[in-house]
Amino acid sequence: MESAITQGKKRGVLLSLKQYQQLLEDLHDLTILASRRNETPVTLEEMKRRLQLHERF
């Protein structure tokens, strides 16, 4: 990652395609996390039960 500096102030950043894709993935993950903030947590036991029910179909 390289910074583009003009008159002592950062004006932009040059990223590789791989770095850009990783940032997009991170942003997507944070968006999902924020949208689920108010959901009730599920215990491990409950998740196992749900997965077992799903496997029957």
Sequence and secondary structure as in RCSB ss.txt:
>XXXX:A:sequence
MESAITQGKKRGVLLSLKQYQQLLEDLHDLTILASRRNETPVTLEEMKRRLQLHERF
>XXXX:A:secstr
 EEEEETTEEEEEE  HHHHHHHHHHHHHHHHHHHTTTS    HHHHHHHHHHHHT 
